[in-house]
Amino acid sequence: MSASLLSDISIFLLSLLVGFEVISKVPSTLHTPLMSAANSIHGIVLVGAMLTAAAAHTTVGYVLSFIAAAFAGMNVVGGYRVTDRMLQMFKRPPLPPKGGTDQDRS
């Protein structure tokens, strides 16, 4: 195992631990707004997957970059759907028409 691979694996594992600790400290009332703000990060992951696909030269590289792009795309779409559902909860219900209905006039 080379020193650069060991360094990359160490950074990856440390980032997993830090990410888990940060997310686990977020109260549940702030989780949905946090997810809506994270959509831009998922977009960057999608761009990274596309750049990886452009640099791939083997079948394994193409397959892994396709899987990464698929998961990143699902993450982006799911994040925006959750955000849309969250915003729908804050819409006011439509107001009834003024003047009543035809049955009230009879």
Secondary structure as UniProt FT lines:
FT   HELIX           3..24
FT   HELIX           28..30
FT   HELIX           31..37
FT   HELIX           39..55
FT   HELIX           59..88
FT   TURN            89..90
FT   TURN            98..99
FT   HELIX           102..105
//
